[in-house]
Amino acid sequence: MGERVRRFASRRTLTGSLIAFALIFANPFSALGYLDTASEDLVYKLVAGWLPSNSTKLVVVIADDTYLRDAEAHGQPAGWPLSYGVYSETLARVARANPRALFLDVAFIEPSADPAAESLAESLAFYSKRFPILVAAGSAETGAPRPFMNQIKRVIADGPQTPGARRAPLAVSVLDPTSDGLIHPYSLSPDSDGRPNAAVALLQVTGQTETARVAARLGRIDLVWGLPAAAACSLYGEEFAERVAAGCALSPRDLILRFGQLLWSGLAAGPCGDDRRGTPNKVCALIPPLILAGDPYPVVPLQELLSGNELQMNSLLADSIVVFGQDFAFARDEAYSPIYGMRPASLRIATAYANLTHFGSRALRPLPGVWKLVNQFLTCLVGLALVLRLERRIGSETPLAEVLTAATLLCLALVTAVLQTWMWRIGPENWLGITAVAKLAQDGSALLSQLVRPTRPHAAV
């Protein structure tokens, strides 16, 4: 009897393994892709607190539709493209606050008859002697015909600079060739012309050379988006917000509330909305973003920088990494965050810099595609073996068996996610997909066993 059970279990395991292999590698209806995005989304919501909101002093300045609408009212030139005089004025305004470094997430590549272009080049050369200035460069991968227009090109340093050296504005890459979904690894590699990634270059020019070397070896990282304290506190209503003045300290009850609300926001499926517009593959993921009113770093509208309270702006920008970017309705430059939805892509570059500064060599790294599939398949086999063993002990025809099977698979997936994310520093895996495939493999192997089981001949009467 024991030998027969072992043969049956072995046959079920083999059949289930083949079903799991077929489902993972065939990926019917792209279901695993949706579940992969959903798995990552939920995990990144729950680990948002890993990146303290005050770990790095970053400020993002954004020129958007509001600036175009209000520019004339503030005595500034309106229209698109922005006048080069606007960039010169922005440089001068930021310089008065004595920032630590400035990154212009703008590609000055198109030839222009604007007479202010020469003035912008002079401003770049002048202010780069006071603090490091980085400028986004076009490259062959982006399809840009040239890295810079002639006026800007003559003042740009096309190579790394050591802190303290005589500076010139540094050309950097903002190319991210791995954009293949809503959440995807951030590339730290130089572009084809050898220009460093913007986040790595910011480390170099601010004296964090060892971290920059580590980042260059990492190649790609998964981004953890921080959860600002003020925004986090507002999740729990007025009762929780009363404790903001005390540093928003979390009690055990508050931690349970946080987990429950984040989990609910993650599991509540909903239709695609504006917060997922413009995503690379038009993927409508199963999990909506946890939209917060705030941002991981102060976001200053350009019109506020140029015409706002000068003392307040100086206090905000002083000794900060300042990232200047653009995001217009007719020229979207956005990135997806599981915490904030679609936000200006400059926030993504700032988040990459903050991840490298805070985590260093322990930044989350994605598994290569092949190893990702192998990892999912092996995890699925472990789950299948566990549920088949459980099935032999308690049977498979009772509601209790179904509940225990699902709980076993979920526990395995969560334990795997903890080991990978907290200990091995691997980006979150498709634990929802692994759970689903293991359950389908169990049910499929049971069905096939019933179909191929030989029937006993009836005894003669």
Salt bridges, closest charged atoms under 4 A:
GLU3 OE1 - ARG6 NH2 2.84
ASP36 OD2 - LYS372 NZ 3.73
ASP41 OD2 - ARG276 NH2 2.97
ASP70 OD1 - ARG69 NE 3.40
GLU118 OE2 - ARG154 NH2 2.10
ASP158 OD1 - ARG195 NE 3.01
ASP176 OD2 - HIS184 NE2 3.56
ASP176 OD2 - ARG348 NH1 2.59
ASP191 OD2 - ARG195 NH1 3.33
ASP193 OD2 - ARG195 NH1 3.12
GLU210 OE1 - ARG213 NH2 2.72
GLU239 OE2 - ARG253 NH2 3.54
ASP254 OD1 - ARG243 NH2 2.75
ASP254 OD1 - ARG253 NH1 3.90
ASP295 OD2 - ARG343 NH2 2.83
GLU310 OE2 - ARG96 NE 3.09
ASP327 OD2 - ARG332 NH1 3.32
GLU334 OE2 - ARG277 NH2 2.99
GLU334 OE2 - ARG332 NH1 3.58
GLU391 OE2 - ARG12 NH1 2.72
GLU402 OE1 - LYS439 NZ 2.88
GLU429 OE2 - LYS372 NZ 3.64
ASP443 OD1 - LYS439 NZ 3.54
